[in-house]
Amino acid sequence: MPESSDFLSIIIDFDTSHLFFPKIMIGVIILLLLIIGIKELVTRLRNGSLKRDLKGFRFFEKNYNKIKLYGSIISVAVYFFLMDFVGGFFPNQGLGFLFTSIPFIFVMSFLLVGKDNFKKHRISILISSVVTPLFSWILFAKMFYITLP
């Protein structure tokens, strides 16, 4: 990044500025993973159940919901692909993020809430699917000038 001539001026390198937000998210995810892991380890050590739990360890519980798991994995992969694809039509505007995040949050909410509970929560899911990405886009892309995909 080039040096600025003034203490209060900022120079944005658009070739690398889009990497800022993913680094923050990866850092937050790693931090939360460490907190959960340490908390779980301390709980199991206090209960004396660490050896017993490791003996019959299974990564997934029996009869886990395959639709939620694989649907989430596929949705995330499609989301990242489409975000880059749509973002290519609107470079450095963050509209790829905005236009793909709205349906992504809606689909993920539908998957995780389930078909039975969807009717009950459909209004809040619809509102949060639109408001959350829009707020994030306004905050990062428009207020802080952080480029989004």
N, C-alpha and C positions, 0 to 999 in steps of 0.2 A: 504494500500500500504506500503510495507516495506521501511524503511528509507535507504537512500544511504550513503555510507561511504565517498564519495567525492562530493564536491559542484557541479562539472561539470558532474557527471555521472547521468544517468537516468535509472530507473528501470521501465519496462513496465509490468503492470499487465494485461495479456491477457484475464483474466476472466471478466474484466470490461472495457477494453479500447474501445470496440465496442460501448459503451454507450456515448462516447464523442461527436461524430458528431450529433446524434439525439438531444442531449440536446442543442447544438448550434442552430440547425434548429428550434426547438420548441421555443427557446428564441427569435430568429429573427421573427418568425411568430407572437408571442404574442406582440412583440414591434411594428410591422407593423399594427397589428389589433388595438392596442391602438392609434397609430398615426392617422389611418384612422377614428376611432370612434370619437376622440377628434376634428379632423378637420371637420367632418360632423356635429357634435353637435354645434360647434362654428358657422358654416355657417348657420345652421337652426335657431339658436338663433338670429343671426344678421338679418335674413330675417323675423323673427317672424313667421316662418312656422312650428315650432315644434309641436304645438297643432293640427294644421290642418293635418300634415303628420301622426300623431299617430292615428287620428280618423279613417281613412280608410286604416290602415296599412295592407299590404300583404307581406308575406315573399318572395314570388316569384312574378314577374311581370306576367300579363296575357299573355297567349300564349308563355311562356318561352320554350326554346329549351330542350325538355326532353332527346333527344339523347345525347346532350353534357353533361347535368348534370348527368344522370344515367350512361352514358358511362364512364365519368370521375371517378365516384365513383367506378364502377366495375373495371376499369383499375388500380386504385390505390390499391384496395384490392388484385387483382391478382398479381400486381407488388410486394407488400410486401410478399405475400405467396411465389411467385417464387424466390424472392431474397434470402429468407431464405433456400428454398429447394435447389437451385443451389449452394448457398454458402456452403451448407453441403458437397458438393463434393470437394470443394477447401477451406478447413478451413484456416482462418487467412491470406488469400491472397487478399481478396476483389474482387475476380472474380465473385461472386454472384451479387455484385453491378454492376460491369462492364457489364456482359453478359445480365442482365435483364434491365438495364437502357437504353441501346441502343434501343431495341424495344419499351420500355415504352415511351420514348420521341417521337419516331416516331408515335406511336398510338395516344398519347395525342395531338401532333401537327396536325395530320390528323383530329381528332375530333374537335379541336378548330378552325382550319382554314376552315374546311368544304370541302365537295366534290367539290364544284364549284371552289374554289380558290386553291385547292391542286395542280393542274397541273402547275399553275403559280409559286408556291412556293416549288415545290417538290425537287429541287436541294438544296436549302438552308435548308429545313427540313432534308433531308438526311445527309447533312454535319454536321449540328448542333446535330443531333441524335447520330452521331458517335464521333464527336470532344468533345462535352461537357462532357459526361461520361468518355471518355478517359483522358481528361485533369484533371478532378476531381480525377480519380483513380491514375494517376501519381503523382499529387500534394499531396493527402492525404496518399495513401497507400505506395508509393515509396519514396517520398521526406521527409514526416513527420512521416512515420511509424505509422500512425493511422489505426487501423484495421477497415475495412469496412465489412459489411455482405456478 
